[in-house]
Amino acid sequence: MSKGWFFKTILIYELIAFLVWNILVRTEADFEQWAYDNIHTIAYIWWATTLLVVTLSFVIQWSLNKWRIRARLRLLKDPRKPGGKQ
Protein backbone atom coordinates (compact mmCIF):
# COMPACT_ATOMS: atom_id res chain seq x y z
CA MET A 1 0.00 0.00 0.00
CA SER A 2 1.46 3.32 -0.99
CA LYS A 3 1.67 6.31 1.28
CA GLY A 4 -0.50 8.20 -1.19
CA TRP A 5 -3.35 5.74 -0.70
CA PHE A 6 -3.09 6.04 3.05
CA PHE A 7 -3.02 9.85 2.89
CA LYS A 8 -6.10 9.86 0.63
CA THR A 9 -7.93 7.54 3.04
CA ILE A 10 -7.26 9.87 5.96
CA LEU A 11 -8.33 12.92 3.93
CA ILE A 12 -11.59 11.24 2.89
CA TYR A 13 -12.30 10.22 6.48
CA GLU A 14 -11.63 13.72 7.76
CA LEU A 15 -13.78 15.26 5.00
CA ILE A 16 -16.71 13.02 5.94
CA ALA A 17 -16.26 13.88 9.63
CA PHE A 18 -16.14 17.59 8.76
CA LEU A 19 -19.34 17.34 6.71
CA VAL A 20 -21.17 15.48 9.48
CA TRP A 21 -19.95 18.05 12.00
CA ASN A 22 -21.29 20.91 9.88
CA ILE A 23 -24.65 19.18 9.43
CA LEU A 24 -24.94 18.74 13.19
CA VAL A 25 -23.99 22.34 13.89
CA ARG A 26 -26.53 23.72 11.45
CA THR A 27 -29.43 21.49 12.48
CA GLU A 28 -29.22 21.71 16.27
CA ALA A 29 -30.14 25.04 17.86
CA ASP A 30 -28.23 24.55 21.10
CA PHE A 31 -25.52 22.32 19.66
CA GLU A 32 -23.00 25.15 19.88
CA GLN A 33 -23.39 25.39 23.66
CA TRP A 34 -23.29 21.61 24.02
CA ALA A 35 -20.11 21.48 21.90
CA TYR A 36 -18.55 24.24 24.03
CA ASP A 37 -19.34 22.30 27.20
CA ASN A 38 -18.09 18.97 25.83
CA ILE A 39 -15.17 19.99 23.62
CA HIS A 40 -12.73 17.64 25.37
CA THR A 41 -15.02 14.67 24.84
CA ILE A 42 -15.50 15.64 21.19
CA ALA A 43 -11.74 15.95 20.63
CA TYR A 44 -11.08 12.62 22.35
CA ILE A 45 -13.70 10.81 20.26
CA TRP A 46 -12.45 12.48 17.07
CA TRP A 47 -8.79 11.54 17.62
CA ALA A 48 -9.55 8.06 19.00
CA THR A 49 -11.69 7.26 15.96
CA THR A 50 -9.03 8.59 13.59
CA LEU A 51 -6.33 6.50 15.26
CA LEU A 52 -8.59 3.46 15.17
CA VAL A 53 -9.03 3.82 11.41
CA VAL A 54 -5.28 4.33 10.94
CA THR A 55 -4.48 1.27 13.06
CA LEU A 56 -7.06 -0.83 11.24
CA SER A 57 -5.56 0.21 7.89
CA PHE A 58 -2.07 -0.81 9.01
CA VAL A 59 -3.31 -4.16 10.34
CA ILE A 60 -5.07 -4.90 7.06
CA GLN A 61 -1.96 -3.93 5.09
CA TRP A 62 0.26 -6.08 7.31
CA SER A 63 -2.13 -9.04 7.03
CA LEU A 64 -2.25 -8.83 3.23
CA ASN A 65 1.54 -8.85 3.07
CA LYS A 66 2.03 -11.51 5.78
CA TRP A 67 -0.35 -14.02 4.19
CA ARG A 68 0.84 -13.08 0.69
CA ILE A 69 -2.69 -12.36 -0.46
CA ARG A 70 -1.55 -9.32 -2.38
CA ALA A 71 1.08 -11.34 -4.27
CA ARG A 72 -1.50 -14.00 -5.15
CA LEU A 73 -3.89 -11.37 -6.44
CA ARG A 74 -1.18 -9.95 -8.69
CA LEU A 75 -0.70 -13.37 -10.27
CA LEU A 76 -4.33 -13.57 -11.35
CA LYS A 77 -4.86 -12.84 -15.02
CA ASP A 78 -7.15 -10.01 -16.01
CA PRO A 79 -10.17 -11.50 -17.81
CA ARG A 80 -11.03 -8.12 -19.35
CA LYS A 81 -7.89 -8.02 -21.47
CA PRO A 82 -7.54 -10.10 -24.64
CA GLY A 83 -5.62 -13.29 -24.07
CA GLY A 84 -5.98 -12.92 -20.31
CA LYS A 85 -2.64 -11.10 -19.97
CA GLN A 86 -2.06 -8.68 -17.14
N, C-alpha and C positions, 0 to 999 in steps of 0.2 A: 504494500500500500504506500503510495507516495505521500509526501508531506502536503502536497497541494490538495489531495483528496481529503485529508484530515482537516486542513484549514477550511476548506469549503463546507465540510460537515459542521464544524463549529460555527461558521458564519450563518449557515442556514438555521441551525438551532437557535442562535441568538436572535436572528431576525424574527423567527416565529414567536419567541418569548417576548420580544419587543412589541410585536403586533397584538398579542394577547394582552399585554400590559396596557397598551393604549386603549383597547376595547373596554377593558375593565374600568379604567380611569374615566372614560367618557360616558359610561352607562350607569355608574353608581354615583349618586349625589354626594354621599358622605364618605366615599372611598378615599378621598385625599386625606381626611383626618385620620381614618383608620390606618392608611399607609404611613402617615407621620408617626402614629403611635406604635406601629409594629415594624418599623424599618429594619431593625436588626433581624427579626424573624424572616422578613422578605429577603434580605441579603443572604442569610444563611441558606434558605431554601434554594435560592437562585444559584449560588456557588456550589452547593452540595449536588444539585441536579446536573449542573454542567460537568462537575468532576466525575459523576457517575456515568454520564454519557461518554466522556473521554476514556475512562477506565474500561468501560464495556467495549469501546472501539478497539483499544489495545489488546484486550483479551481475545476478541474475535480475530484480529490480525495474527496474533501469536498462535492461536489454535489452527488457523488455516495453514500457516507455515509449518508448525510442528507436525501435523498429520498429513502434510504434503497434499492437501486438497487443491491448493492453488496450482501446483505443478501438474496434477492429474487433469485439471480443467484445461490447462494450456495444451495438453496433448490431444484433446478432443478435436475432431475435424469439424469445420464449419459447414453445416449442410446447406447454407444459403449460397455458398460459392460453388461455381462449376468444378466438378471433379473432387469436391470435398476437401480441397486444400485450405490451409489456414490463411 
